C-alpha cells in the first residue's frame, strides 16, 4: 500500500491559490480576504467591492 502525505497536497494547493488581502482605495483601511488563482491572474488583482465605511462601491487592490 502506498501512503499519500496530506502536507504535500496542501502545499501544492496554497502555491496555486494563495490567500490575498484586498485593501480599499478610498483610504478607509477596510479589507477583504480572498484567494486568487496565480496562473490566471499573475498580476495584482483589482476588484470593485462595497466599502461599508464610505457606503459605496470602490476599487479594492491586492496588497502584498
ABEGO torsion letter per residue (X at the ends): XBBBBAAAAAAAAAAABBBBBBBBAAGAGBBBBBBBBAAABABBBBBBBBBAAAGBBBBBBBBX
